[in-house]
Amino acid sequence: MRFDAATKTVTAQIAGATAQGSPAEARSMLEVVYALEAGEGDDGGSTQTPKPNNVIRFSRNLRLGGNINVLQDTDAAQDYEIAVLGDVSTGGNSITGVKKITSTGSIRISSGSHFEELHANCDVYIDGSVTATTVLARRNACVLGGAGVSGTLRVNGSAKLDSSMSKNGAIYSRVNALDAGACSVSGFKPSWNSAEAETCASPVIQGVDLTAGSAGAQKVETLGNVSIASGSVAALKAHGDLDVNSNASVVGSIGGVLRKPDWNQNVKVDALAGALNIAAVPKVELAQETFNANDVRALANYVFFTDTAGAKKVTVRHVNGVKDGEYYLADYASGAYKDRLCSQITGSGLNVRCADPYPEKSITVCKGYSTSNNCFSYDAKSQTWSINGVSAAQGVAWFQGNLVVGNGVYYNTFIASGNISTSGSTKVYAPNYAGYSGLAKGVQYAPTGICDNVHFPLLYPLDICNKNTHEYLPSGLGGLGNYSMMAGSRLDQHYDDLSGYIGGNIAVGASVELFGSVKAGNEFTSGGSTTVHGYATALALGQVHYNSMGGSTTFDLRKLPPTMQPGGENPSQPSDGGGSSTNTEAQIRVKWSRYL
């Protein structure tokens, strides 16, 4: 049994046997997914809390380079987010289409980008031409250079701002940072290629520092001190002192001492009455997700592995035209019969050749550049599979070891127990993106589909294709069909032991387009010109390197097909036609079942 807390489902594999130990022994395996459905009296009984649209979700420090673009339909109005268990840092790149960044560490943004909200458990440090509507930091905030916060800047510690009153709205500072032990030490500055964020560790003023030129704000409230030079504050309330170093204009109240030049008549403050109540910045809470490729191996249509002698083998499951079972993946000794499924062989290891009769009737699961070209290769030393060709048989393809996806257009969910990388010009259409034929409701989403496929018209996955009704079943693979790539595994369930995690790194290079989401059990890296029609998730379950995105990385979420759920969850199931229920109690229902 497997329990998925995010979707509130339990997947059970139920085995049955009769007449065990006799010639009439028979066995069967049934897989059932049970779903918890909330009643009307439960949270979510009549409404559901929308899932956060974490288009980039990383569980370790993330460095963003180049240009990061999130594209969405004009009428969608989704608040797409970057959420990181760790620091977020950028260079001189631009980030568009992302409204919110949340971090359990620090955020360092230096680019020409605008955000609705930046929220960090440590520091927020922005400069250049960055603008934000809201900044929330549980320690300190630095808004330097031409950066500005037009709405609210709220810190549990202190704040330093360089921009004028016209760029800044309300500033709130509690002076006493709460629970910020994870922040880097004072004076810390990472190297240029580090994914750690430079911090705003030690503001000179314990409160609000506006001493840079004409720095100011519409409103300032602090439990500490305020220092200002030539800027303006329209409404000030401070428990501490006010230091005016030049011709600043300030109106408000203070609880401490006023120090200013005698000639400056622009400061009009009186004694603060009562105590200020400044709300604390809440803590960013991001749940740690796990992924183990071994848990979903049984759902794959094709499982590629090698035997003890090194011969390539593949287990086929629920594919039309192929009997479920284990086959060798080999060539015939003569003729243009490459990458064939065969049961009878000659030789062993890398010298295996198919010996089944009638090679012209043999089945291949990959289409090479020509009839004399192989698609699949395997390097035993690095335990790496490589695939290069026109296309491969559609469905979920699971690989024991590492995988390099080369040139070609593929209609698969590629899953590797190790790492996945790309080489050359690669396009991968996830099954739920391509759908039945590539065409849905008059829109051509993919050149061909999963059930109607021009490359392999007979080898369609029975889990998701109902040829009788011409229906595509997006939930038939338990949500795996939403992904183009997934990587990483371990042999136990002790996820806190990073050394026990195998692979989990996904690295995509130039000229790569992925039509489906990406889930890396450890880390995700992109470079060159990369487009992902979905989300990217990196779970940091293995050894530390660092996540990075460079070049031009685009997350294109426009006009996604109706069968595609970029968050990876199963699409909503249709009702059973029984009308509305009056039952107010939560229920366990069978979501779907099938024979394995």
DATA-V918703 format. One record per residue. RES is the residue in one letter. OMEGA is omega as a letter, one per 40 degrees, with the letter a starting at -180 (none if undefined). Layout:
[[RES/OMEGA] [RES/OMEGA]]
This chain:
[[M/i] [R/i] [F/i] [D/a] [A/a] [A/a] [T/a] [K/i] [T/i] [V/i] [T/a] [A/i] [Q/a] [I/a] [A/i] [G/a] [A/i] [T/i] [A/a] [Q/i] [G/i] [S/i] [P/a] [A/a] [E/i] [A/a] [R/i] [S/a] [M/i] [L/i] [E/a] [V/i] [V/i] [Y/a] [A/i] [L/i] [E/a] [A/i] [G/a] [E/a] [G/a] [D/i] [D/a] [G/i] [G/i] [S/i] [T/i] [Q/i] [T/a] [P/i] [K/i] [P/a] [N/a] [N/a] [V/i] [I/a] [R/a] [F/a] [S/i] [R/a] [N/a] [L/i] [R/i] [L/i] [G/a] [G/a] [N/i] [I/a] [N/i] [V/a] [L/i] [Q/i] [D/a] [T/a] [D/a] [A/i] [A/i] [Q/i] [D/a] [Y/a] [E/i] [I/a] [A/a] [V/i] [L/a] [G/a] [D/i] [V/i] [S/i] [T/i] [G/a] [G/a] [N/i] [S/i] [I/a] [T/i] [G/i] [V/a] [K/a] [K/i] [I/i] [T/a] [S/i] [T/i] [G/i] [S/i] [I/i] [R/a] [I/i] [S/a] [S/i] [G/a] [S/i] [H/i] [F/i] [E/a] [E/i] [L/a] [H/a] [A/i] [N/i] [C/a] [D/i] [V/a] [Y/i] [I/i] [D/a] [G/i] [S/i] [V/i] [T/i] [A/i] [T/a] [T/i] [V/i] [L/a] [A/a] [R/i] [R/a] [N/i] [A/i] [C/i] [V/a] [L/i] [G/a] [G/a] [A/i] [G/i] [V/a] [S/a] [G/a] [T/i] [L/a] [R/a] [V/i] [N/i] [G/a] [S/a] [A/i] [K/a] [L/i] [D/a] [S/a] [S/a] [M/a] [S/a] [K/a] [N/i] [G/a] [A/a] [I/i] [Y/a] [S/i] [R/i] [V/a] [N/a] [A/a] [L/i] [D/a] [A/a] [G/a] [A/a] [C/i] [S/a] [V/i] [S/i] [G/a] [F/i] [K/a] [P/i] [S/a] [W/a] [N/i] [S/i] [A/i] [E/a] [A/i] [E/a] [T/i] [C/a] [A/a] [S/i] [P/a] [V/a] [I/i] [Q/a] [G/a] [V/a] [D/i] [L/a] [T/a] [A/i] [G/a] [S/a] [A/a] [G/a] [A/i] [Q/a] [K/i] [V/i] [E/a] [T/i] [L/i] [G/a] [N/i] [V/i] [S/a] [I/a] [A/a] [S/a] [G/a] [S/i] [V/a] [A/a] [A/a] [L/i] [K/a] [A/i] [H/a] [G/a] [D/i] [L/i] [D/i] [V/a] [N/a] [S/a] [N/a] [A/i] [S/a] [V/i] [V/i] [G/a] [S/i] [I/i] [G/a] [G/a] [V/i] [L/i] [R/a] [K/i] [P/a] [D/a] [W/a] [N/a] [Q/a] [N/a] [V/a] [K/a] [V/i] [D/a] [A/i] [L/i] [A/i] [G/a] [A/i] [L/i] [N/a] [I/a] [A/i] [A/i] [V/i] [P/a] [K/i] [V/i] [E/i] [L/a] [A/i] [Q/i] [E/i] [T/i] [F/i] [N/a] [A/i] [N/a] [D/a] [V/a] [R/a] [A/i] [L/a] [A/i] [N/i] [Y/i] [V/a] [F/i] [F/i] [T/i] [D/a] [T/i] [A/i] [G/i] [A/i] [K/i] [K/i] [V/i] [T/a] [V/a] [R/i] [H/i] [V/i] [N/i] [G/i] [V/i] [K/i] [D/i] [G/a] [E/a] [Y/i] [Y/i] [L/a] [A/i] [D/i] [Y/a] [A/i] [S/i] [G/a] [A/i] [Y/a] [K/i] [D/a] [R/i] [L/a] [C/i] [S/i] [Q/a] [I/i] [T/a] [G/a] [S/i] [G/a] [L/a] [N/i] [V/i] [R/i] [C/i] [A/i] [D/i] [P/i] [Y/i] [P/a] [E/i] [K/a] [S/a] [I/i] [T/i] [V/i] [C/a] [K/a] [G/i] [Y/i] [S/a] [T/a] [S/a] [N/i] [N/i] [C/a] [F/i] [S/a] [Y/i] [D/a] [A/a] [K/a] [S/a] [Q/a] [T/i] [W/i] [S/i] [I/i] [N/i] [G/i] [V/a] [S/i] [A/i] [A/a] [Q/i] [G/i] [V/a] [A/a] [W/a] [F/i] [Q/a] [G/a] [N/a] [L/i] [V/i] [V/a] [G/a] [N/i] [G/i] [V/a] [Y/a] [Y/a] [N/i] [T/i] [F/i] [I/i] [A/i] [S/i] [G/a] [N/i] [I/i] [S/i] [T/i] [S/i] [G/a] [S/a] [T/i] [K/i] [V/i] [Y/i] [A/a] [P/a] [N/i] [Y/a] [A/i] [G/a] [Y/a] [S/a] [G/a] [L/i] [A/i] [K/i] [G/a] [V/i] [Q/a] [Y/a] [A/a] [P/i] [T/a] [G/i] [I/a] [C/i] [D/a] [N/a] [V/a] [H/a] [F/a] [P/a] [L/a] [L/a] [Y/a] [P/a] [L/i] [D/a] [I/a] [C/i] [N/a] [K/a] [N/a] [T/a] [H/a] [E/i] [Y/a] [L/a] [P/a] [S/a] [G/i] [L/i] [G/i] [G/i] [L/a] [G/i] [N/a] [Y/i] [S/a] [M/i] [M/a] [A/i] [G/a] [S/i] [R/a] [L/i] [D/a] [Q/a] [H/a] [Y/i] [D/i] [D/a] [L/a] [S/a] [G/a] [Y/a] [I/i] [G/i] [G/i] [N/i] [I/a] [A/i] [V/a] [G/a] [A/i] [S/i] [V/i] [E/a] [L/a] [F/a] [G/a] [S/a] [V/i] [K/i] [A/i] [G/i] [N/a] [E/a] [F/i] [T/i] [S/i] [G/a] [G/i] [S/a] [T/i] [T/i] [V/i] [H/a] [G/a] [Y/i] [A/a] [T/i] [A/a] [L/i] [A/a] [L/a] [G/a] [Q/a] [V/i] [H/i] [Y/i] [N/i] [S/i] [M/a] [G/a] [G/i] [S/i] [T/a] [T/i] [F/a] [D/a] [L/i] [R/i] [K/i] [L/a] [P/a] [P/i] [T/a] [M/i] [Q/a] [P/i] [G/i] [G/a] [E/i] [N/i] [P/i] [S/a] [Q/i] [P/i] [S/a] [D/i] [G/a] [G/a] [G/a] [S/a] [S/i] [T/a] [N/a] [T/a] [E/i] [A/a] [Q/i] [I/i] [R/i] [V/a] [K/i] [W/i] [S/i] [R/i] [Y/i] [L/none]]
